Amino acid sequence: MEIINSSQNQYLKYLKKLYKTRKRKKENVFILEGKNIIEEACNLEMDFEYIFMTPEFHEKNKLDIKDFSPDKINIKYIEKKLLGKIADTVSPQGIIAIVKKPDYKFKQFKNKKNLLILDQIQDPGNMGTLIRTAVAAGMDGIIALKGCVDIYNLKVIRATMGTIFALPILTRIDLQQFKNLYQKNNFNLITAESSRGEIYSKVEYESPLMIVIGNEARGVRSEIIGLSDRLVKIPVFGDIDSLNAAIAGGIILYKSVEKNRTL
Amino acid sequence: MEIINSSQNQYLKYLKKLYKTRKRKKENVFILEGKNIIEEACNLEMDFEYIFMTPEFHEKNKLDIKDFSPDKINIKYIEKKLLGKIADTVSPQGIIAIVKKPDYKFKQFKNKKNLLILDQIQDPGNMGTLIRTAVAAGMDGIIALKGCVDIYNLKVIRATMGTIFALPILTRIDLQQFKNLYQKNNFNLITAESSRGEIYSKVEYESPLMIVIGNEARGVRSEIIGLSDRLVKIPVFGDIDSLNAAIAGGIILYKSVEKNRTL
């Protein structure tokens, strides 16, 4: 077993570079840290570029994770100290993977029945929680418009609690592409807007449905508001301007669930 | 104007110590960073111990914040570099305050109509978001049972987005005290439970109401489940165990709003 023990190793230098968003985008890959999420990605037969693990992790887990065999995946063993230095998490559990981004097709989204549209969501925790909530609510896809935080950011992935692969997610879609998808496929476009609009609980959420949640401070962009079939608001009672974006998303997504499914 | 320029200054050393949870608890104070939240605390006439500000902040803001006069509040001026080193936020905006914890009385909670009860909520972001959501939903108090993250943790305060003072919040209440409050005052105790219970949208939320949200991983403790008048669950559809605790709180709080108010 060859073990990487120098920070000058070419594979390690490549991994290090991928902790920068720009480099990840260029290479079209993302990073996973920790056993559970990497196991999940294995089960879903994601396309791995490399898996870095410590000899200690290999020793402890070789019986548990049968797919982690060097025959199937390009595994690099690495000293615990070096792996600890590079990882984003405090305790990376001895394993980091580089995974190729899933290639979800735009045209697949034409026939979806329930989509969550995210406009300029900036906070990684909100983004991850919105993805997790959309999965829970049984949505069948998410579109993260250009201007959202990178969904393959490690903080986002952690906040999804293992649901990052559970739904197809289109990213970096611009307003024109979005407009085309909406208009050519007769979606019912319902946009959350904190100050105007109808009360969220009083409208119907007919399929094919798009629910739009916008930026934490500025809300949804005016171009999308202009396109919308309905604007909905969640009333607030206390001395407060608005709800957190993920909370607003959760309330509206579950209202659409309630109206359209037998609970 | 006397300006603190040494890290050995006694007031600065005291402030530094208060960045430890234990020390804050002992002194019964908490820390605020940044202009907006400190301004809010001023407006609410919170009890300040000290305000530390840079001469630059004083210069820039003296017209805006009239209550920040040394006659009313004990102000210490401090070099920008020293303040930057001590602060938790990346850009503390030149102002940090030490505030005495509000003294909310247990007995005031007897006559409340709508309470949010938090059981072992651990994540500061969830705690802050739950407080913000309870304020939005017009709840009239929160009880954070013993075992929750410190609500005066700076990360919690940031996540409340300025609503930390908007509601009375009892903290460090033990199960026996909670049980007494519940039983002596005929509260309707509704507990969120991810696996059992009735569908959240199908029950009534009569006042005086207590809604309980539990720990991110373990849920609500069995003692509270045993006491509950109703258990409610939010169904999930995708390949997922449960919702984020703050999202579950948001959905259930707004369901109670919807059932009890004219929206």
Chai-1 contact restraints between the chains, C-beta under 6 A:
chainA,res_idxA,chainB,res_idxB,connection_type,confidence,min_distance_angstrom,max_distance_angstrom,comment,restraint_id
A,G125,B,G125,contact,1.0,0.0,6.0,A-B,restraint_1
A,T129,B,N244,contact,1.0,0.0,6.0,A-B,restraint_2
A,T133,B,I247,contact,1.0,0.0,6.0,A-B,restraint_3
A,V135,B,G238,contact,1.0,0.0,6.0,A-B,restraint_4
A,V135,B,I240,contact,1.0,0.0,6.0,A-B,restraint_5
A,A136,B,V236,contact,1.0,0.0,6.0,A-B,restraint_6
A,A136,B,G238,contact,1.0,0.0,6.0,A-B,restraint_7
A,A136,B,I240,contact,1.0,0.0,6.0,A-B,restraint_8
A,A136,B,L243,contact,1.0,0.0,6.0,A-B,restraint_9
A,G138,B,F237,contact,1.0,0.0,6.0,A-B,restraint_10
A,G138,B,G238,contact,1.0,0.0,6.0,A-B,restraint_11
A,T163,B,I240,contact,1.0,0.0,6.0,A-B,restraint_12
A,A166,B,G238,contact,1.0,0.0,6.0,A-B,restraint_13
A,A166,B,D239,contact,1.0,0.0,6.0,A-B,restraint_14
A,I199,B,L263,contact,1.0,0.0,6.0,A-B,restraint_15
A,S201,B,E258,contact,1.0,0.0,6.0,A-B,restraint_16
A,P235,B,L263,contact,1.0,0.0,6.0,A-B,restraint_17
A,V236,B,A136,contact,1.0,0.0,6.0,A-B,restraint_18
A,F237,B,G138,contact,1.0,0.0,6.0,A-B,restraint_19
A,G238,B,V135,contact,1.0,0.0,6.0,A-B,restraint_20
A,G238,B,A136,contact,1.0,0.0,6.0,A-B,restraint_21
A,G238,B,G138,contact,1.0,0.0,6.0,A-B,restraint_22
A,G238,B,A166,contact,1.0,0.0,6.0,A-B,restraint_23
A,D239,B,A166,contact,1.0,0.0,6.0,A-B,restraint_24
A,I240,B,V135,contact,1.0,0.0,6.0,A-B,restraint_25
A,I240,B,A136,contact,1.0,0.0,6.0,A-B,restraint_26
A,I240,B,T163,contact,1.0,0.0,6.0,A-B,restraint_27
A,L243,B,A136,contact,1.0,0.0,6.0,A-B,restraint_28
A,N244,B,T129,contact,1.0,0.0,6.0,A-B,restraint_29
A,I247,B,T133,contact,1.0,0.0,6.0,A-B,restraint_30
A,I247,B,G250,contact,1.0,0.0,6.0,A-B,restraint_31
A,G250,B,I247,contact,1.0,0.0,6.0,A-B,restraint_32
A,G250,B,G250,contact,1.0,0.0,6.0,A-B,restraint_33
A,G250,B,I251,contact,1.0,0.0,6.0,A-B,restraint_34
A,I251,B,G250,contact,1.0,0.0,6.0,A-B,restraint_35
A,I251,B,I251,contact,1.0,0.0,6.0,A-B,restraint_36
A,I251,B,Y254,contact,1.0,0.0,6.0,A-B,restraint_37
A,Y254,B,I251,contact,1.0,0.0,6.0,A-B,restraint_38
A,E258,B,S201,contact,1.0,0.0,6.0,A-B,restraint_39
A,L263,B,I199,contact,1.0,0.0,6.0,A-B,restraint_40
A,L263,B,P235,contact,1.0,0.0,6.0,A-B,restraint_41
